[in-house]
Amino acid sequence: MSRTRRGAAVLAGAVALAAAASSCASVREDDPDTLVVSTFAFATEEFMEVVGEPFEEETGIEVVLDTGTNAGRLTKLRINKEAPDTDVVLISDYYARIGADMGLFAEVDPADVPAMEGIWPWAVDPQGYGPAYTFQLLGMVYRTDLVDGVPDSWDDLGSGGDYALPDISVSAGPMLVLAASEHFGSGPADSDAGFEALAGLGPGALQFYTGSTELTSLLERGEVAMAPGLDNFAMGSVEAGQPLGFAVPEEGRVMTANTVQVVRGAPNEAGALAFADFLLRPDIQEGIAEAMYDKPVAVDAEPTPLMEEVSGEAAADPAGSGYHQGDLDLIARERSAWLDRFTEEVAR
């Protein structure tokens, strides 16, 4: 079984688990004293320490986490669409677009989330759904002791020894398709050019990674010298003194974001809106940055010195540094086709 097909099998397993979990969940009625937050499965202790517990202390609302993958949690929401048991969802931007298209998320009135006035304009969803609350930059994560110079172009991939590529199922995967389409083609929507370029790189890749831990392990052991990845992947290794760097490409500067979404028909809609507002406050944003390596979207929130060391000026102002979000509608529309193309053309 190929690495890509193994990744698809894991994803299918996560969806099955989500479906099984939802089948035995009890229906929640209006519940102003509890907030069920669907979130990522990593750094949950840190999240509760800097977000969940302070929110509980301030509001008296108990925060209950429901964790899993983007795809698995989205499937659970879809299954429970008619009787939601979740109030708010923290989810990657293009999965948020898929969920919005399914009718799973409610539009957010900025008047109900006052802190939205203090975030970067790009972080506000143009269709009126929940905003971004943190962001990550796509670039080249590399071994500073194995690569000569700084690999600041996608043309440099593979020029400094063995390399890895992200699987299409992880956040960096679709972002790399967009970046390759922009760099090697006429623009981010020129996916034919993007896939043609990646098809040339796929056979030479040592591995298609399916998670940040896998990538950093490959790099720290010196098994690969570089890989396209998100900047937050490198931060823990850099902080620990590993010889890792993050290079911003000259072209194809694509970023992704984590968003906060209010579930349509949530049992505690008021609590979900209050939580979204709390999450965007500059002091909370800075706490998230310190604890979880996720860069803030609040204009008055400062990125950490580590973020500035790794990502440079883009850590504070990605749009001002030439970064842009991917075309979320394009990714949502083409995701199934891209999965097939990646398997057939890149990871063959």
C-alpha positions as CSV (number, residue, x, y, z in Angstrom):
1,M,0.0,0.0,0.0
2,S,1.4,3.4,-0.9
3,R,2.0,6.1,1.7
4,T,-0.8,8.1,0.2
5,R,-3.2,5.2,0.3
6,R,-2.2,4.5,3.9
7,G,-3.1,8.2,4.7
8,A,-6.5,7.7,3.0
9,A,-7.1,4.6,5.1
10,V,-6.3,6.5,8.3
11,L,-8.6,9.3,7.2
12,A,-11.4,6.8,6.5
13,G,-10.8,5.3,10.0
14,A,-11.1,8.7,11.6
15,V,-14.4,9.3,9.8
16,A,-15.7,5.9,10.9
17,L,-14.8,6.6,14.5
18,A,-16.5,10.0,14.3
19,A,-19.6,8.4,13.0
20,A,-19.6,5.8,15.7
21,A,-19.1,8.4,18.4
22,S,-22.0,10.5,17.0
23,S,-24.4,7.5,17.0
24,C,-24.2,7.1,20.7
25,A,-24.2,10.8,21.6
26,S,-27.2,12.2,23.5
27,V,-29.1,15.1,22.1
28,R,-28.4,18.3,23.8
29,E,-31.1,20.8,24.5
30,D,-30.5,24.5,25.0
31,D,-27.5,24.5,27.3
32,P,-26.2,27.9,28.4
33,D,-23.9,26.5,31.1
34,T,-21.8,24.2,28.9
35,L,-19.8,24.9,25.7
36,V,-18.7,22.0,23.6
37,V,-15.7,23.0,21.5
38,S,-14.7,20.8,18.6
39,T,-10.9,21.3,18.1
40,F,-7.7,19.7,17.0
41,A,-6.3,16.7,18.9
42,F,-2.9,18.2,19.7
43,A,-1.9,20.6,22.5
44,T,-5.2,20.3,24.3
45,E,-3.7,20.8,27.7
46,E,-2.0,24.0,26.5
47,F,-5.3,25.2,24.9
48,M,-7.3,24.6,28.1
49,E,-4.6,26.5,30.1
50,V,-4.5,29.6,27.9
51,V,-8.1,29.7,26.5
52,G,-10.5,27.2,28.0
53,E,-9.9,27.7,31.7
54,P,-9.7,31.5,31.6
55,F,-12.9,31.5,29.6
56,E,-14.6,29.3,32.3
57,E,-13.4,31.6,35.0
58,E,-14.6,34.7,33.3
59,T,-18.0,33.4,32.1
60,G,-18.9,30.5,34.4
61,I,-19.5,28.3,31.3
62,E,-17.9,24.9,31.4
63,V,-15.7,24.1,28.3
64,V,-15.8,20.6,27.0
65,L,-13.4,19.6,24.2
66,D,-14.3,17.2,21.4
67,T,-11.1,16.5,19.5
68,G,-10.2,14.9,16.2
69,T,-9.1,15.5,12.6
70,N,-10.6,18.2,10.4
71,A,-12.2,15.6,8.2
72,G,-13.5,13.4,11.0
73,R,-15.0,16.3,13.0
74,L,-16.6,17.7,9.9
75,T,-18.2,14.3,9.2
76,K,-19.6,14.1,12.8
77,L,-21.1,17.6,12.4
78,R,-22.8,16.5,9.2
79,I,-24.2,13.4,10.8
80,N,-25.6,15.5,13.7
81,K,-26.7,18.4,11.5
82,E,-30.4,18.2,12.5
83,A,-29.6,17.9,16.2
84,P,-26.1,19.4,16.9
85,D,-24.3,18.5,20.1
86,T,-21.4,20.9,19.4
87,D,-21.4,24.7,19.8
88,V,-18.2,26.0,18.3
89,V,-15.6,24.5,15.9
90,L,-11.9,25.3,15.5
91,I,-11.1,24.1,12.0
92,S,-8.7,24.8,9.1
93,D,-9.9,27.4,6.6
94,Y,-10.7,25.2,3.6
95,Y,-12.5,22.6,5.8
96,A,-14.5,25.6,7.2
97,R,-15.5,26.5,3.6
98,I,-16.6,22.9,3.0
99,G,-18.6,22.9,6.2
100,A,-20.2,26.3,5.3
101,D,-21.2,24.9,1.9
102,M,-22.9,22.0,3.7
103,G,-24.9,24.4,5.9
104,L,-23.1,23.3,9.1
105,F,-22.0,26.8,10.2
106,A,-23.9,30.0,11.0
107,E,-23.0,33.4,9.7
108,V,-21.5,35.6,12.3
109,D,-22.6,39.2,12.9
110,P,-19.5,41.3,13.8
111,A,-21.7,43.1,16.3
112,D,-21.9,39.9,18.3
113,V,-18.1,39.4,18.2
114,P,-16.7,42.9,19.0
115,A,-13.1,41.7,18.9
116,M,-13.4,41.2,15.2
117,E,-12.8,44.9,14.8
118,G,-9.3,44.4,15.9
119,I,-8.2,41.7,13.5
120,W,-6.4,41.9,10.2
121,P,-8.9,42.4,7.2
122,W,-7.8,39.2,5.5
123,A,-8.8,37.3,8.6
124,V,-12.5,38.3,8.2
125,D,-14.4,35.8,6.1
126,P,-15.8,37.5,3.0
127,Q,-18.9,35.3,3.1
128,G,-19.7,36.3,6.7
129,Y,-18.8,33.1,8.5
130,G,-16.4,32.8,11.5
131,P,-13.0,34.5,11.2
132,A,-9.5,33.2,11.3
133,Y,-8.0,33.2,14.7
134,T,-4.4,32.0,13.9
135,F,-2.4,31.5,10.7
136,Q,0.5,29.5,9.3
137,L,2.8,30.2,6.4
138,L,3.8,27.7,3.7
139,G,7.5,27.7,2.9
140,M,10.6,25.4,2.9
141,V,11.6,23.8,6.2
142,Y,15.2,22.8,5.8
143,R,18.4,21.6,7.6
144,T,20.7,24.6,7.9
145,D,23.8,22.3,8.1
146,L,22.9,20.2,5.0
147,V,21.7,22.9,2.6
148,D,24.0,25.5,1.1
149,G,22.4,28.9,1.4
150,V,18.7,29.6,1.9
151,P,16.2,27.7,-0.4
152,D,14.1,30.7,-1.1
153,S,12.4,29.4,-4.3
154,W,10.3,26.4,-5.1
155,D,12.9,25.7,-7.8
156,D,15.3,24.8,-5.0
157,L,13.4,21.8,-3.8
158,G,15.6,18.7,-4.3
159,S,18.7,20.7,-4.9
160,G,20.2,20.0,-1.5
161,G,19.8,16.3,-1.0
162,D,16.8,14.1,-0.1
163,Y,13.5,15.8,0.4
164,A,10.0,15.0,1.6
165,L,6.6,16.2,0.3
166,P,3.3,16.7,2.2
167,D,0.6,14.3,1.6
168,I,-2.5,15.9,0.0
169,S,-4.5,15.0,3.1
170,V,-2.6,17.4,5.4
171,S,-2.9,21.2,5.5
172,A,0.3,21.8,3.6
173,G,-0.8,19.6,0.8
174,P,-3.4,21.7,-0.9
175,M,-1.4,24.8,-0.1
176,L,1.5,23.3,-2.0
177,V,-0.7,22.7,-5.0
178,L,-1.7,26.3,-5.0
179,A,1.9,27.5,-4.6
180,A,3.2,25.3,-7.4
181,S,0.3,26.5,-9.6
182,E,1.3,30.1,-9.0
183,H,5.1,29.6,-9.3
184,F,5.1,27.2,-12.3
185,G,1.9,28.2,-14.0
186,S,-0.2,31.3,-14.7
187,G,-1.6,31.6,-11.1
188,P,-2.9,29.7,-8.1
189,A,-5.9,28.5,-10.2
190,D,-3.6,26.9,-12.8
191,S,-3.7,23.5,-11.1
192,D,-2.7,21.6,-14.3
193,A,0.7,23.4,-14.1
194,G,0.9,22.8,-10.4
195,F,0.3,19.1,-10.7
196,E,2.7,18.8,-13.6
197,A,5.4,20.3,-11.5
198,L,4.6,18.1,-8.5
199,A,4.5,15.0,-10.7
200,G,8.1,15.7,-11.6
201,L,9.0,16.0,-7.9
202,G,7.0,13.1,-6.6
203,P,9.2,10.1,-7.7
204,G,12.2,11.7,-6.1
205,A,10.6,12.3,-2.7
206,L,11.9,10.1,0.1
207,Q,8.5,10.2,1.8
208,F,5.1,11.8,1.8
209,Y,4.6,13.0,5.3
210,T,1.2,13.0,7.0
211,G,1.8,15.1,10.1
212,S,4.1,17.7,11.6
213,T,5.7,15.3,14.0
214,E,6.6,13.0,11.1
215,L,8.2,15.8,9.2
216,T,10.2,17.2,12.1
217,S,11.5,13.7,12.9
218,L,12.7,13.2,9.4
219,L,14.5,16.5,9.4
220,E,16.0,16.2,12.9
221,R,17.4,12.7,12.1
222,G,18.8,14.1,8.9
223,E,16.9,11.7,6.7
224,V,15.8,14.6,4.5
225,A,17.4,18.0,4.0
226,M,14.2,19.9,3.2
227,A,10.5,19.8,2.7
228,P,7.7,22.1,1.9
229,G,5.9,22.7,5.2
230,L,4.2,25.2,7.5
231,D,6.4,27.5,9.5
232,N,5.0,26.4,12.9
233,F,6.3,22.9,12.2
234,A,9.8,24.3,12.6
235,M,9.4,26.3,15.7
236,G,9.7,23.6,18.3
237,S,12.8,22.3,16.7
238,V,14.4,25.7,16.4
239,E,13.5,26.5,20.0
240,A,15.2,23.2,21.0
241,G,18.4,24.2,19.2
242,Q,18.0,21.9,16.2
243,P,19.7,23.0,12.9
244,L,16.4,23.8,11.2
245,G,15.4,26.9,9.3
246,F,12.3,28.1,7.5
247,A,12.6,29.9,4.1
248,V,10.0,32.2,2.6
249,P,9.8,31.6,-1.1
250,E,10.1,34.5,-3.5
251,E,7.0,33.4,-5.4
252,G,4.0,31.2,-4.4
253,R,3.6,32.7,-0.9
254,V,0.5,30.9,0.3
255,M,-0.8,30.8,3.9
256,T,-3.5,28.8,5.7
257,A,-5.5,29.7,8.8
258,N,-7.4,28.2,11.6
259,T,-10.9,29.5,11.9
260,V,-13.5,29.7,14.7
261,Q,-17.0,28.6,13.5
262,V,-20.4,28.8,15.3
263,V,-22.4,25.6,14.6
264,R,-25.8,26.3,13.0
265,G,-28.4,25.4,15.6
266,A,-25.8,25.2,18.4
267,P,-27.3,24.4,21.9
268,N,-25.3,27.3,23.3
269,E,-25.1,29.9,20.4
270,A,-24.6,32.8,22.8
271,G,-21.7,31.0,24.5
272,A,-20.2,30.2,21.1
273,L,-20.2,33.8,20.1
274,A,-18.7,34.9,23.5
275,F,-16.0,32.2,23.0
276,A,-15.2,33.5,19.5
277,D,-14.9,37.0,20.9
278,F,-12.7,35.8,23.8
279,L,-10.4,33.9,21.4
280,L,-9.7,37.1,19.3
281,R,-8.7,39.3,22.3
282,P,-5.1,40.4,22.0
283,D,-4.1,39.0,25.4
284,I,-5.6,35.6,24.6
285,Q,-4.0,35.7,21.1
286,E,-0.6,36.3,22.6
287,G,-1.2,33.4,25.1
288,I,-1.9,31.1,22.2
289,A,1.2,32.2,20.4
290,E,3.4,31.5,23.5
291,A,1.9,28.1,24.2
292,M,1.1,26.7,20.8
293,Y,3.3,28.4,18.1
294,D,0.2,29.7,16.3
295,K,0.6,33.3,15.1
296,P,-2.1,35.8,16.1
297,V,-4.5,37.6,13.8
298,A,-5.3,40.5,16.2
299,V,-3.5,43.6,15.0
300,D,-2.5,44.5,18.6
301,A,-1.2,41.1,19.5
302,E,2.6,40.6,19.1
303,P,4.1,37.5,17.6
304,T,6.7,35.9,19.8
305,P,10.5,36.5,19.2
306,L,10.7,32.8,18.1
307,M,8.1,33.4,15.4
308,E,9.9,36.5,14.2
309,E,13.2,34.5,14.2
310,V,11.7,31.7,12.1
311,S,9.3,33.5,9.8
312,G,10.6,37.0,9.7
313,E,8.4,40.0,9.0
314,A,5.6,37.7,7.7
315,A,5.0,36.5,11.3
316,A,3.5,39.9,12.1
317,D,2.0,41.0,8.8
318,P,1.7,38.2,6.3
319,A,-0.3,40.1,3.7
320,G,2.2,43.0,3.9
321,S,4.9,40.4,3.2
322,G,3.2,39.1,0.0
323,Y,1.4,36.1,1.5
324,H,-2.2,35.4,0.6
325,Q,-4.8,32.7,1.6
326,G,-5.5,30.0,-0.9
327,D,-8.7,30.1,-3.0
328,L,-10.9,28.3,-0.5
329,D,-13.8,27.9,-2.9
330,L,-11.4,26.3,-5.4
331,I,-10.0,23.9,-2.8
332,A,-13.5,23.0,-1.6
333,R,-14.7,22.4,-5.1
334,E,-11.7,20.5,-6.4
335,R,-10.7,18.6,-3.2
336,S,-11.9,15.1,-4.3
337,A,-10.4,15.6,-7.8
338,W,-7.1,16.7,-6.3
339,L,-7.0,13.7,-4.0
340,D,-7.3,11.4,-7.1
341,R,-4.8,13.4,-9.1
342,F,-2.3,13.4,-6.3
343,T,-2.5,9.6,-5.9
344,E,-2.3,9.0,-9.7
345,E,0.2,11.7,-10.7
346,V,2.4,12.6,-7.8
347,A,2.5,9.7,-5.3
348,R,2.5,7.0,-8.0
